[in-house]
Amino acid sequence: MSRALPLSDLVRMQAARRPEPVHVELAQVTRRFTHPATGEPFQALGPIDLALVKGEFFSIVGPSGCGKSTLLDLLSGLGKPSSGRVLFEGKPVNGVPEGVGVVFQENAAFPWLCVRDNIAFGLRRAGVEAAEVQRRVDYALGFMGLRDFAKAYPAQLSGGMRQRVCIARTLVTQPRLILLDEPFGALDQQTRLLMGDELLKLWRETGATVLLITHALDEAAMLSGRVGVMSTRPGLFIDFVDTGWPADRDSRVVSTPRFGEITARLWEKLRVETLKIMGGAH
C-alpha cells in the first residue's frame, strides 16, 4: 500500500476546502538527483500534488532528508522539477518569479552594512527610486521594531534581531508569496515564539501567501492554518492538518488543548517516518 495519500483524496482535501483562488500549485511534481558517491539516480521528491489558496499560511514538516527544502527551491525558481508542473499565480515557475520572497535559516544579513542599508539592498539593486526606498525601509523598520537600531551593524544585534532584518529585507520587496526555510531554527524557544508573533502580524498586514518549512512541530502548529506532513524519501504528503485557528492568533494558542491535539497528531505521523530512517519500529 502506498505511503502517499491517493490523488483523489489529496484533491478533495485541498481543492474543496475553500472557494478562494489557487495561488500556488504543484501538479505531479518529482525531483531526481544523481548520488554523489555511486553516480546512481535517486528520487528525492514526489510525485507531489499541492494547492495553496491566496493568503494561506501553510507549513510543511517532515523527517530530515524528505525533500522539504527541495520543494521550496522548486517554488522559488532556484531549482527545476524533473517532471510535473510548478505554477505561481497560474504561470509556470521559470527562474525566480516576480512577487516571491525567500527567507533562509542562515543569518543572511550583510555584516558590512548597517540595518537600514541591509533592508534597502534589494530595492537599490532593482533600481527603485531613492524616495520610494526610504519610504519602504522606514515602514519596515517601524513594523519590525528596528527603528532604534537603523544605524547598527549585524554584529551588534541579537540573533532574533538579525533575523528581523532579513525578514524586513524581504518585506520591502512587497512579495505576494513568502517562502521561509527554517527561519527561526537557530533561535531559542522563547525568541522563536515571539518571532512567530511578529511573523503572524506580518502575514496579516500584507495578505501574502506564506509557506514555512520547519522541523519544529510546535512552530508549525502555532503559526499555520494548515500543516502538510511529508514522508521519508521520496518525500510525499501523508497527511494534511487543519489547525482551525482564527486569523488573529498569536503564541497564546500554545496553552490551549487544541494545540496539544495538533502537535500530537503531527508527532504520531512523524514518529513512524523517523523510525523508518532509524531502521526500527517501536
Secondary structure, DSSP 8 states (H G I E B T S, - for coil): --SS--HHHHHHHHHTS-SS-EEEEEEEEEEEEE-TTT--EEEEEEEEEEEEETT-EEEEE--TTSSHHHHHHHHHTSS--SEEEEEETTEE--SS-TTEEEEESS----TTS-HHHHHHHHHHHTT--HHHHHHHHHHHHHHTT-GGGTT--GGGS-HHHHHHHHHHHHHTT--SEEEEESTTTTS-HHHHHHHHHHHHHHHHHH--EEEEE-S-HHHHHHH-SEEEEE-SSSB-EEEEEE----TT--GGGGGSHHHHHHHHHHHHHHHHHHHHHHT---
